Amino acid sequence: MSRKKNIKDAKRRKTIKKSIKKPKSRRTVVKKNTILKTTRAKWITLLEKQLQIEESNADQKTARKDLKKSRINKELLENFWHLWLRFNKLGAVMTLQPPSNTYVSFTMFPDEWKIKNDFNFGAVETIALIDTTQEQNRVGDSLILNYYISRNEIHLRFIFEFLEGEKYHKYSGWKRHIARHVLYDSSLKTIKMHQLHKILGEVVKAWYTSHIERNRKILTSFIRNKFSQREVFIR
């Protein structure tokens, strides 16, 4: 009996001994903490590198877009200045936006000139050639380029805007009805300058002919028939 009791006591002591965990030594705890800190430091370093790469890629994309936009604007602003000169010789009164003296320097206005290389062409968001000739309700006939953002992409849109007429509104009196026709619309990434120039050439030819023949309907009929996408604004 005594022997059985001794065996049971021995087993109990052994079980109790197993259940009691030895406390971790300070060296073990320090080692694990060091490993955790090292892992976190590596993670932060790796993340920093990844973020720097993303930032660099974004900067490069932005720089490429800005460069392309700057080149397009420089070309179109020079084109519009040539158009202003041609209409001016005809006697048509035209206004440019932005004003020509911001991006053109003159030795003798208007025939001796050159484009300013230090002008920030990339910052231009709107380019317009506006007819301010008083005859035949031409005031406000405008060829306009503007930029806009769609689905995080820069887009370029050319429109022609002109006065359709005035109508009487019961509660607000006489109002001007402005038609706005879309000539060309493209993302900056997919723009085709030869297509854009072809359309501009057709529009300018109709506009110029309408001044020569003193018949504004040549212009408005061409725009209505050629470019069906339109909006009407009331002013």
N, C-alpha and C positions, 0 to 999 in steps of 0.2 A: 504493500500500500504506500509505504514511504517512498519506494522507488518511483511509482507512477506519479506521485505528487511532485517529486523532483523534476520528472520529465516535463510535466505540465508547466511548472514554474519556469523551466528553462525556455520552453516554447513561447510563453507569454513575454518573457524578457527579450527574447529575440524579435518578436513581433513589435514590441514597444520600441526597440532600438531601431528597427527598420522605418517605423513611422516618424521617428524624430529626424528631420532633415538637418544636415549640418549647415550652419550659417556660412554664406559665401564669404570668402576672404576679401579683404579690401582691394587686393591686387586684381582679383577677378572682376569686381565691380568697376574699377577704374578702367580695366581693359575693354569691357563691354561699352562703357560710356564713350571711350576714345573711338571705338569702331563706329558707333552711332554718329558721333560728331564728324568723323571722316567721311562717312556715307552722305550725310547732309551737305557737307562742304562740296563734295564731288557733284552732288545733284544740283546745287546752286550754281557752281561753275559751269556745268554742262548747260543748264537752263540759260544762263547769261550768254553763252556762246550762241545758242539757238536763237535767242531774242535779237542779238546783234546781227545775225545773218538775215533774219526776217526784216529788220529795220533797214539794213543795207540794200536788200532786194527791193523794198518799197521805195527807197530813195532813188534807186536806179530807174525804176518804172516811172516815177514822177518826173525825173529829169528827162527821160526820153519823150514823155508826153508833152512836157513844157517846150522842149526843143522843136518838136513837130508842130505844135500850135504856133510857136514863134515864127517858124519858117512860113507857114500858111498865111498868117496875118501879115507878115512883111510883104509877101507876094501880092496878096489881095489889096492891101492898102496902096501899094504902088499902082495896081490895076485901076483902083477907084480914082486915084489922082489923075491918071491918064484920061479916064472918062470925064472927069470934071473939066479938064483942059479942052477936050473935044466939044462938050456941050457949051462951054464958055465962049468958044470961037463962033458957035452958032447963035449966041445971044440968049441962050436959056440960062435962067438964074438957078444955080444949084448950090446946095450946102453939103459939106462933108462932116461926118462924125466918125472918129474924133477929128477936130479941126486940122487942116493940112499943116499948119505951122508947128504942130507938136511933133510930127515925124518927118517933115521935109524942111530943109534949109534952102534959102533963096539967095542967089547973088543978084538977080533981077526978077522980081515977081511979074508974071507967073512962069515965064519961059525958061529962065536959067535956075536950075534947082538940082538937088541931089537928096537921096534918102539919108536920114540920120542913122548912123550905125549904133549910136549909144542909146537909141530909143528902146524902151522895154516893150517889144512887140507882143511878147507872151502874156502881158497883163491886159491886153485889149479883149473885152468881152463882146462888144458890139461895133460893127462897121456899117455905115449907112451913107447912101447918096440920096439926098432929098431934094425934090423939085420945089422951088419956091416961086416959080413963074406965075404971075397973077392971071394970065389969060386962061380961059376954058376950065376953070376950077382945078388947075393943076397943082395948086399948093397942097403939099402933103403926099404927093405921089412919091413913093420911096422904095428903094432897093436896100434891103436890110439883111445883114448877117448877124446872127447871135449864137452864143454857146449856151448849152444847158446840160444838166446832169440827169441821166436816166439809167437806172440799175447800176449805179456806181461807175458808169462810163461817161466820158465827155462826148457830147454830140454837137454837131454843127448844123445849123438850119439857115437856109436862104429863103426869104419871103419877099413878095411884092405887095405893098400896101397902097390903097388909093381910096379916094372919096367916091362912094357910089351915089350919094345925093343926100338931101335933107328931107326928113319926114316929121309931120306934126304928131306929137304924143299928147293925149288928152290931159294928163296930169303934170307933164313936165315941159310942154311946149315943143318948139322946133329942136330936133337933134340931128347931128351928123352921123350918117351910117358909113363906117369904114370897112372895106373888104380887105381881107388879108389872105393871100394865096401862097401856098407852100410850093417853092420852086425846086428845092433840093434839101434832103435831110439824111444825114449819115453820122455814124459814130466817127470820132477822130481817127480811130484805128483803121477803119475801112474806107475812108474818104478817097475818092478818085477825082483828082484835080482836072483831068481832061474832060470828064463828064460835067463837072461844075462849070468849067469855062465854056463848054458848048452851050449850056443852058443860059448862062449870063450873056453870051454873044447874041443869042436869039432875042432875049428880052431887051437888051440895049438897042439892037437894030430896030425893033418895033417902036421903042421909046423915042429914038432919034428921028425915025421917019415921021412919027406923029408930030414932032416939032417942025420938021421941014415943011410938011404939008398942012401945018396948023389944024390938025384934026386929031384930038385926043382919043377919039373912038378907035383909031388904029391900035393904040396901046391897050386900052381897056378890053376891047374885043379879043385881042390876041391872048391876054392874060386869062380871061374867062374861059376861052375855048381850049387853051393848051394845058392849063393847070386847074383841075377840078377841085382839088382839096383846098377848102376855104373856110374861113370864119368871118363873121360880121360882128363888129363892135359898134356900140353907140356912144357918142361923146357929146 
